[in-house]
Amino acid sequence: MSDVPTVLVLPAPAQGHVNPMMILSQRLVEYGCNIIFVTTEFIHNKVITSMGNQEADVTTGSRIKLVSIPDGLGPDADRNNFRELFDSILNNMPAKLEKLIEELRLKDGVIVSCIVADFSMTWALEIASKIGIKGALFHPFAASLLALNCSIPRLIDDGIIDSNGLPMTRKTFQLSPSFPAMDTDSIWWAKIFVPGSANEVFNFVVHCMPHLELAEWWLCHTTTDLEPEALSYLPKLLPIGPLLRSYDHDEGVTERSLGQLWKKDLSCINWLDQQPHASVIYVAFGSTTLFDNKQFTELALGLELTNRPFLWVVRQDSDCNNKMPLPNEFKGNQGKIVKWAPQQKVLSHPAIACFVSHCGWNSTIEGLSNGVPFLCWPYIVDQFFDKQYICDVLKVGLGFDSDENGLISHEEIKDKVDKVLSDENMRSRAHVLKEKLLNNLKDGGTSSENLNKFINWLKE
């Protein structure tokens, strides 16, 4: 087995990072690699719990071994506090990761041949370099955002941002003449809603950048059709998207849902089976979005007002402080509410008409890969850029307009749902884009070829 590469995969500790890197790991397994999938203990426990604690099923006989190391924070720490979490990770995890690699070698005879590190965990590439193993970067967001990160010195020189990363004035700018215009209002590190955090996030990005040069490969969850200009701007960056879960295999539910932090409610698929073709509004805001009571009420009443069937994901787990009561006047008769959904399976269902989304990049890719038009409701960081890209560049979605109090009203929700569902041109563009994206995964497709090149390099 010595010629089988063992790849250590290290995502940042969040659902939007764990999910695509798990799908990448499953692809690498299909090509004959072994995977050590390393997460923080906090995330690891969520992954195991979401599968009904079937850890033995996952790690025994599987070529993906789930391993955890502590992030250094206490059990009750607020892991949504970006600064505390990543300070603790930087102070605690590097030494523990190095120790883990050594223990794997001494105790289990496992030689790690490559580390694939998430952009937010690029410190691991220093460890790879130090101990003489290969290193690769995985960027889980749009390629355009990595292009933006790589342009920070120029953005400062051009007076677009100050030395703390904050926009100098509200305006649009281009990274190159062919690059789609970007808005200073969607510079992702400035869209953190914890006061004073934007500068800390910016400094963290600046800290990550030099490590990128230690990676021999830069992989990104995108496609050439989606972001040709960004990929031309960063020729080293290879698109390997869309990373989609496979539902054709005979592998168990455990394998398919590996990497999910919450247990999926599969009853929604049976419910969708009962709904007319292209009739259902799917509403899901990812793992971090929080609404206040007023906005939650407007959303509930807006869905009711559409008079259409809807499937709405409302998280109710222990670390979600979003447990809001539905308004008394909300009947919800035409809808179904679940705590967590098998999103890719939902989006591929013929009953889905449109996707009301926070526009996280994974959700964006999944929606685009299923030809579903978007209603964009961004909440934090890169989601504002993704919304702009969906609406203005790809033209497969609309945004919501808030009122003078910053509230998206129930009338506005109904109005935009009606507009999207009556726009045949938008639906047609979404279908064309879907075909382009999926062609990347076929034999000879760009993403498929890129992944082949990466795997051949791993096996050298």
Buried (B, 14 or more C-beta within 10 A) or exposed (E): EEEEBBBBBBBBBBBBBBBBBBBBBBBBBEBEBBBBBBBBBBBBBBBBBBBEEEBEBBBEEBBBBBBBBBBBBEEEBEBEBBBBBBBBBBEBBBEBBBEBBEEBEEEEEBEBBBBBBBBBBBBBBBBBBEEEBBBBBBBBBBBBBBBBBBBBEEBBEEEBBEEEBBBEEEEEBEBEEEBBEBBBBBBBBBBBEEEEBBBBBBBBBBEBBEBBEBBBBBBBBBBBBBBBBBBBBBEBBBBBBBBBBEEEEEEBBBBBBBBBBBBBBEEBBEBBEEBEEEBBBBBBBBBBBBBEEEBBBBBBBBBBBBEBBBBBBBBEBEEBEBEBEBBEEBEEEBBBBBBBBBBBBBBBBEBBBBBBBBBBBBBBBBBBBBBBBBBBBBBBBBBBBBBBBBBEBBBBBBBBEEEEEEBBBBEBBBBBBEEBBEBEEBBEBBBEBBEBBBBBBEEEBBBBBBBBEBBEBBEE
